[in-house]
């Protein structure tokens, strides 16, 4: 069935964008007098928001590739929804490149201090990392990650539409190979890109599981968006072949990835707390001094809410509970991403005000609108997916 | 009182499922199904209640968590205060992060073992216990429905037998117990 954006959705997304823009405008007007600090704050807010939505699109692309590579059956009837979310990727890539270009042109804008030659000249530790952390190599890597993500996204999308037309298993096996290949690239890039874009903000600090941590946060946000989008479409009467078992599976993914994220958060925190090495604990000292309530509150929300509420089988099939938990942990992970960017750059000066929230709403509105528009461009149910029949009879 | 048991044997799980549906729709009570593997969707047909194993798992897990906490508090704080990276060790809370992995492991250990043992006990399948299934072939490639005459007193034995024979069985066995 063809999907058409409901008028209500058009109004709501537009309202989000307008409210976001108004908040942001007020936030800018209130703080514009702060000079350098304001520029940094604006860029940090932009970077964290853009990365948050970009990472949801990327997470959807990863999830799609994972289903291809594992030849999963159940997901076939929600495949177009995953593709719709992954379709935000080109926009996210564009915004991210734009922001990183602005930041690079401003010598790091006090966010990436290793981009500033004056800072590096007086900093032995950064000098030691210069073989990796220098502008040309940073841009080579960034372009390589984003180009490869984009190429894979375009290929998956093209073959998915083509499959509706010609069917057969040739395309399926091509997707299988490309999916596996994407996972190989993604395994490396998801780690290194998070070092480049996020970990290098705390330039003196490093953690070997930072990449997984970022990736787990990305994955859980994606699953939450997918489950809420599927529930929304079902409520409007689309996706009538998607049954409770599909919702249950998506709920289980939300539950499991929340645990993955909490596990990695705790592992990173506990190991650094245990060893108590000055060069490592600075990261947490900064967060405990400047973001104590937000940082631990965010952990409790992202861990305890899904654990306690989504534990039972009935909860994972209840659309009200899933949406409630989904919205809460989406907000939790938004805060997590914000602290990842703001912790090392703004530190004590960081605050979540109208500016940050406004930008989040503005981009959120655009994000939803783009995804809904993507959904209109192809039938919501693939017709020739080799596992479609299995998916339609999915029962757990 | 003497009871009569019918064992209706099938060679396909789908045929058994359809047969069970047919019998139940006529008001027959199926007391048990024996199969070499779990038959998906048979529970609601023959009216098996949802398992309460999950509740027990939660209780076992809670027991494990409590035991681990009590144990570690005694070992590491009271009896012989442990030095974790030079951190204060007067209270359990000071070093709680160090104890979380063990709490987690012991919770899982108790929940898993408790569940497995409960499962064996409840099903009377502890190692060495006599087998309950009526025919060894139900551990290979046959599927059996068990009906008891006492559960179905509104039907005569002949009526029951006739209804069973209409469901595509391969063998019918009757026993008086």
Interface residues (C-beta under 8 A of the other chain):
Chain A: X266 X269 X270 X273 X274 X275 X276 X395
Chain B: X40 X41 X84 X85 X86 X87 X97 X98 X100 X101
